[in-house]
Amino acid sequence: MKKFDNYINGAWAPPQTGQYTPNVNPGNTDETLGLFASSGAEDVQAAIGAADRAAQDWGAMPGPKRGAILYAFADLLRSLG
């Protein structure tokens, strides 16, 4: 069965708890879709730290460059639809 880890600081990482919770299809409770990370306080703190560092980098980036990134992302989303 596929395990889904946490995505923190640009990388997939197993939960510090080492535990996973099954995600069951509500339309067919006999079907388990996968095992998802049961994160703990350490995982949350790691994610908050990574987000804080990313926000500082993003804020230090010049506005036109941020805009170009957002427009490129919007183009990518449109191409998927």
ROPAZA-613325 format. One record per atom (N, C-alpha, C, O): x, y, z; atom name. Coordinates in pm, whole numbers, plus 50000, padded with zeros to 5 digits. Example, Ala and Ser with C-alpha at 12.3 -4.5 7.8 and 13.67 -1.06 7.14 Angstrom:
<atoms>
ATOM      x      y      z  lumtor
ATOM  51319  49431  50780       N
ATOM  51230  49550  50780      CA
ATOM  51320  49670  50780       C
ATOM  51424  49668  50846       O
ATOM  51285  49775  50708       N
ATOM  51367  49894  50714      CA
ATOM  51290  50003  50787       C
ATOM  51341  50114  50804       O
</atoms>
This chain:
<atoms>
ATOM      x      y      z  lumtor
ATOM  50084  49883  50000       N
ATOM  50000  50000  50000      CA
ATOM  50089  50124  50000       C
ATOM  50189  50130  50071       O
ATOM  50051  50222  49920       N
ATOM  50133  50343  49907      CA
ATOM  50125  50428  50034       C
ATOM  50017  50449  50090       O
ATOM  50242  50475  50077       N
ATOM  50250  50566  50192      CA
ATOM  50273  50708  50139       C
ATOM  50351  50729  50046       O
ATOM  50205  50802  50200       N
ATOM  50217  50943  50164      CA
ATOM  50284  51016  50280       C
ATOM  50229  51023  50390       O
ATOM  50403  51071  50253       N
ATOM  50479  51140  50355      CA
ATOM  50446  51289  50356       C
ATOM  50364  51337  50278       O
ATOM  50511  51360  50446       N
ATOM  50499  51506  50454      CA
ATOM  50591  51569  50350       C
ATOM  50699  51517  50321       O
ATOM  50548  51681  50293       N
ATOM  50632  51757  50201      CA
ATOM  50677  51882  50276       C
ATOM  50599  51976  50294       O
ATOM  50802  51883  50320       N
ATOM  50855  51992  50401      CA
ATOM  50988  52038  50343       C
ATOM  51078  51957  50318       O
ATOM  50999  52167  50321       N
ATOM  51123  52228  50273      CA
ATOM  51170  52167  50140       C
ATOM  51290  52144  50119       O
ATOM  51075  52141  50052       N
ATOM  51109  52092  49919      CA
ATOM  51142  51944  49910       C
ATOM  51197  51900  49809       O
ATOM  51110  51868  50014       N
ATOM  51143  51725  50012      CA
ATOM  51035  51644  50085       C
ATOM  50971  51693  50177       O
ATOM  51017  51522  50041       N
ATOM  50924  51431  50108      CA
ATOM  50995  51370  50228       C
ATOM  51109  51326  50218       O
ATOM  50926  51368  50341       N
ATOM  50986  51317  50465      CA
ATOM  50882  51236  50542       C
ATOM  50767  51277  50554       O
ATOM  50923  51122  50595       N
ATOM  50830  51044  50677      CA
ATOM  50799  51121  50806       C
ATOM  50879  51203  50850       O
ATOM  50684  51093  50867       N
ATOM  50651  51163  50990      CA
ATOM  50747  51122  51103       C
ATOM  50789  51007  51110       O
ATOM  50780  51217  51190       N
ATOM  50868  51189  51302      CA
ATOM  50806  51085  51396       C
ATOM  50878  51014  51467       O
ATOM  50675  51076  51397       N
ATOM  50607  50978  51481      CA
ATOM  50627  50836  51430       C
ATOM  50614  50740  51506       O
ATOM  50660  50824  51301       N
ATOM  50672  50693  51239      CA
ATOM  50537  50627  51213       C
ATOM  50532  50510  51173       O
ATOM  50430  50701  51234       N
ATOM  50296  50643  51221      CA
ATOM  50224  50696  51097       C
ATOM  50245  50809  51053       O
ATOM  50138  50611  51042       N
ATOM  50056  50645  50927      CA
ATOM  49911  50607  50956       C
ATOM  49884  50513  51032       O
ATOM  49820  50681  50895       N
ATOM  49677  50655  50913      CA
ATOM  49617  50616  50779       C
ATOM  49643  50683  50679       O
ATOM  49538  50509  50775       N
ATOM  49475  50473  50648      CA
ATOM  49368  50575  50609       C
ATOM  49292  50623  50693       O
ATOM  49364  50608  50480       N
ATOM  49261  50695  50426      CA
ATOM  49165  50606  50348       C
ATOM  49202  50548  50245       O
ATOM  49043  50596  50396       N
ATOM  48944  50506  50339      CA
ATOM  48851  50583  50247       C
ATOM  48807  50693  50280       O
ATOM  48821  50525  50132       N
ATOM  48728  50582  50036      CA
ATOM  48590  50587  50100       C
ATOM  48535  50482  50135       O
ATOM  48531  50707  50117       N
ATOM  48399  50714  50180      CA
ATOM  48288  50653  50095       C
ATOM  48183  50614  50148       O
ATOM  48310  50644  49964       N
ATOM  48210  50583  49876      CA
ATOM  48220  50431  49872       C
ATOM  48126  50365  49829       O
ATOM  48331  50377  49916       N
ATOM  48352  50232  49920      CA
ATOM  48445  50205  50038       C
ATOM  48567  50201  50021       O
ATOM  48389  50186  50154       N
ATOM  48468  50173  50275      CA
ATOM  48555  50048  50278       C
ATOM  48633  50029  50372       O
ATOM  48542  49962  50178       N
ATOM  48631  49846  50169      CA
ATOM  48762  49883  50099       C
ATOM  48856  49803  50095       O
ATOM  48768  50004  50043       N
ATOM  48885  50048  49967      CA
ATOM  48967  50149  50048       C
ATOM  48918  50255  50085       O
ATOM  49092  50113  50074       N
ATOM  49185  50205  50138      CA
ATOM  49269  50270  50030       C
ATOM  49333  50201  49950       O
ATOM  49268  50403  50027       N
ATOM  49337  50477  49922      CA
ATOM  49487  50487  49945       C
ATOM  49563  50504  49849       O
ATOM  49530  50478  50067       N
ATOM  49671  50487  50100      CA
ATOM  49689  50512  50248       C
ATOM  49592  50528  50323       O
ATOM  49814  50516  50287       N
ATOM  49848  50545  50426      CA
ATOM  49910  50685  50430       C
ATOM  50007  50712  50360       O
ATOM  49853  50771  50512       N
ATOM  49896  50910  50517      CA
ATOM  49965  50939  50648       C
ATOM  49928  50885  50753       O
ATOM  50068  51024  50642       N
ATOM  50150  51057  50758      CA
ATOM  50064  51106  50875       C
ATOM  49980  51194  50858       O
ATOM  50086  51049  50991       N
ATOM  50027  51098  51116      CA
ATOM  50134  51185  51182       C
ATOM  50216  51138  51260       O
ATOM  50131  51311  51149       N
ATOM  50236  51403  51190      CA
ATOM  50221  51444  51336       C
ATOM  50112  51446  51392       O
ATOM  50335  51477  51395       N
ATOM  50338  51523  51532      CA
ATOM  50391  51665  51540       C
ATOM  50411  51731  51438       O
ATOM  50414  51710  51661       N
ATOM  50460  51847  51685      CA
ATOM  50592  51876  51614       C
ATOM  50612  51987  51565       O
ATOM  50683  51779  51609       N
ATOM  50812  51802  51544      CA
ATOM  50795  51828  51395       C
ATOM  50864  51912  51337       O
ATOM  50702  51756  51332       N
ATOM  50675  51776  51190      CA
ATOM  50616  51915  51167       C
ATOM  50653  51984  51072       O
ATOM  50526  51955  51255       N
ATOM  50464  52087  51243      CA
ATOM  50570  52196  51257       C
ATOM  50572  52290  51178       O
ATOM  50657  52183  51356       N
ATOM  50762  52284  51376      CA
ATOM  50857  52290  51256       C
ATOM  50899  52399  51217       O
ATOM  50890  52174  51198       N
ATOM  50976  52173  51079      CA
ATOM  50908  52243  50962       C
ATOM  50972  52318  50889       O
ATOM  50778  52220  50945       N
ATOM  50704  52283  50836      CA
ATOM  50693  52433  50858       C
ATOM  50707  52511  50763       O
ATOM  50668  52475  50981       N
ATOM  50659  52618  51011      CA
ATOM  50792  52686  50986       C
ATOM  50796  52795  50928       O
ATOM  50902  52625  51028       N
ATOM  51035  52682  51005      CA
ATOM  51065  52696  50857       C
ATOM  51117  52798  50813       O
ATOM  51031  52592  50780       N
ATOM  51056  52597  50635      CA
ATOM  50971  52706  50570       C
ATOM  51019  52778  50483       O
ATOM  50846  52718  50612       N
ATOM  50758  52820  50555      CA
ATOM  50806  52960  50592       C
ATOM  50799  53051  50509       O
ATOM  50855  52977  50713       N
ATOM  50906  53107  50755      CA
ATOM  51028  53147  50672       C
ATOM  51039  53262  50628       O
ATOM  51120  53053  50651       N
ATOM  51238  53082  50569      CA
ATOM  51198  53114  50425       C
ATOM  51253  53205  50363       O
ATOM  51102  53039  50372       N
ATOM  51057  53062  50234      CA
ATOM  50990  53199  50222       C
ATOM  51008  53268  50123       O
ATOM  50912  53237  50323       N
ATOM  50845  53367  50320      CA
ATOM  50946  53480  50323       C
ATOM  50927  53582  50256       O
ATOM  51052  53464  50399       N
ATOM  51156  53567  50403      CA
ATOM  51224  53580  50266       C
ATOM  51248  53691  50219       O
ATOM  51255  53466  50205       N
ATOM  51318  53470  50071      CA
ATOM  51224  53533  49969       C
ATOM  51267  53614  49886       O
ATOM  51096  53494  49974       N
ATOM  50997  53546  49880      CA
ATOM  50982  53698  49899       C
ATOM  50974  53772  49801       O
ATOM  50978  53743  50023       N
ATOM  50963  53885  50052      CA
ATOM  51083  53967  50008       C
ATOM  51069  54085  49975       O
ATOM  51200  53906  50008       N
ATOM  51322  53977  49968      CA
ATOM  51337  53984  49816       C
ATOM  51418  54061  49765       O
ATOM  51259  53904  49745       N
ATOM  51268  53901  49598      CA
ATOM  51199  54024  49540       C
ATOM  51092  54063  49588       O
ATOM  51257  54087  49439       N
ATOM  51193  54203  49377      CA
ATOM  51054  54170  49322       C
ATOM  51031  54060  49271       O
ATOM  50964  54266  49333       N
ATOM  50826  54246  49288      CA
ATOM  50812  54194  49145       C
ATOM  50734  54102  49122       O
ATOM  50885  54250  49048       N
ATOM  50870  54200  48911      CA
ATOM  50908  54052  48897       C
ATOM  50845  53980  48819       O
ATOM  51007  54008  48971       N
ATOM  51045  53867  48963      CA
ATOM  50936  53779  49026       C
ATOM  50904  53673  48973       O
ATOM  50879  53824  49139       N
ATOM  50768  53749  49200      CA
ATOM  50652  53741  49103       C
ATOM  50589  53637  49087       O
ATOM  50623  53854  49038       N
ATOM  50514  53857  48940      CA
ATOM  50537  53759  48826       C
ATOM  50445  53690  48784       O
ATOM  50659  53754  48777       N
ATOM  50690  53662  48667      CA
ATOM  50669  53517  48710       C
ATOM  50619  53435  48632       O
ATOM  50706  53486  48832       N
ATOM  50686  53349  48883      CA
ATOM  50537  53318  48892       C
ATOM  50493  53209  48852       O
ATOM  50458  53412  48944       N
ATOM  50314  53389  48956      CA
ATOM  50247  53376  48820       C
ATOM  50159  53292  48803       O
ATOM  50289  53458  48724       N
ATOM  50233  53445  48588      CA
ATOM  50270  53310  48526       C
ATOM  50187  53248  48460       O
ATOM  50394  53266  48546       N
ATOM  50435  53136  48492      CA
ATOM  50354  53024  48556       C
ATOM  50316  52928  48488       O
ATOM  50328  53036  48685       N
ATOM  50248  52934  48754      CA
ATOM  50104  52935  48701       C
ATOM  50046  52829  48680       O
ATOM  50048  53053  48678       N
ATOM  49913  53063  48622      CA
ATOM  49908  52999  48484       C
ATOM  49812  52929  48451       O
ATOM  50011  53023  48402       N
ATOM  50016  52961  48270      CA
ATOM  50019  52810  48281       C
ATOM  49952  52740  48206       O
ATOM  50098  52759  48375       N
ATOM  50106  52614  48397      CA
ATOM  49969  52558  48435       C
ATOM  49927  52456  48382       O
ATOM  49900  52625  48527       N
ATOM  49767  52578  48568      CA
ATOM  49670  52578  48450       C
ATOM  49591  52485  48434       O
ATOM  49675  52684  48369       N
ATOM  49586  52689  48252      CA
ATOM  49616  52575  48155       C
ATOM  49524  52519  48095       O
ATOM  49741  52541  48140       N
ATOM  49779  52435  48046      CA
ATOM  49729  52298  48092       C
ATOM  49711  52207  48011       O
ATOM  49706  52284  48221       N
ATOM  49659  52156  48275      CA
ATOM  49507  52141  48261       C
ATOM  49455  52029  48262       O
ATOM  49438  52252  48247       N
ATOM  49291  52250  48246      CA
ATOM  49237  52230  48111       C
ATOM  49116  52225  48093       O
</atoms>
